[in-house]
Amino acid sequence: MPRINIRTNSYLSKQNQLAMTLEMKKVIDTIPWEDGKHLMADFTDDCSMIFGDNPSLPCATIEINIL
């Protein structure tokens, strides 16, 4: 089962979360023997993250795991 974990220092609405999940589903579908319809998505928004020396820049990390 594919799983994505997205963390960002920006706010993500439910609509944005769904849009990102649907886009990541397309990515998962390109992996042999994986099916995006079983994708599990975890979102952590508004978390404390700093990229470089400017704490006001939006940034994110995306982890993809195949369980």
VMD Tcl script that draws the C-alpha trace (Angstrom):
set ca {
  {0.00 0.00 0.00}
  {1.52 3.35 -1.00}
  {1.63 6.12 1.59}
  {2.64 9.76 1.29}
  {3.48 12.05 4.16}
  {3.47 15.78 3.37}
  {4.67 18.35 5.90}
  {4.59 22.08 5.24}
  {4.85 25.36 7.10}
  {1.89 26.67 5.09}
  {-1.83 26.13 5.67}
  {-3.46 23.46 3.46}
  {-7.22 23.51 3.03}
  {-9.08 20.22 2.61}
  {-9.51 21.15 -1.06}
  {-5.73 21.61 -1.45}
  {-5.11 18.32 0.35}
  {-7.47 16.49 -2.00}
  {-5.88 18.11 -5.07}
  {-2.39 17.09 -3.88}
  {-3.59 13.54 -3.16}
  {-5.03 13.22 -6.66}
  {-1.76 14.46 -8.20}
  {0.30 12.08 -6.05}
  {-2.03 9.24 -7.11}
  {-0.87 9.84 -10.69}
  {2.76 9.55 -9.55}
  {2.08 6.31 -7.68}
  {0.36 4.88 -10.77}
  {3.71 5.15 -12.63}
  {5.40 2.77 -10.16}
  {5.29 -0.83 -11.38}
  {2.97 -3.10 -9.36}
  {1.48 -0.16 -7.43}
  {-2.01 1.24 -7.67}
  {-2.82 4.83 -6.73}
  {-6.37 3.92 -5.73}
  {-4.94 2.47 -2.49}
  {-2.93 5.60 -1.67}
  {-2.94 6.75 1.95}
  {-2.09 10.43 2.41}
  {-1.02 12.12 5.66}
  {-0.81 15.91 5.86}
  {0.81 18.07 8.52}
  {0.38 21.76 7.79}
  {1.30 24.92 9.68}
  {4.28 23.12 11.23}
  {7.52 24.76 12.24}
  {9.89 24.48 9.27}
  {12.63 26.81 8.08}
  {14.30 26.60 4.66}
  {17.60 28.44 4.41}
  {17.84 31.58 6.49}
  {14.35 32.97 5.80}
  {11.69 31.55 8.15}
  {8.88 33.20 6.17}
  {9.51 31.21 2.97}
  {6.98 28.43 2.34}
  {8.55 24.99 2.27}
  {7.49 21.34 2.38}
  {8.79 17.80 2.55}
  {7.17 14.84 0.81}
  {7.91 11.25 1.80}
  {6.67 8.36 -0.30}
  {6.60 4.89 1.25}
  {5.50 1.62 -0.29}
  {4.27 -0.62 2.51}
}
mol new
graphics top color blue
foreach p $ca { graphics top sphere $p radius 0.5 }
foreach p [lrange $ca 0 end-1] q [lrange $ca 1 end] { graphics top cylinder $p $q radius 0.2 }
display resetview
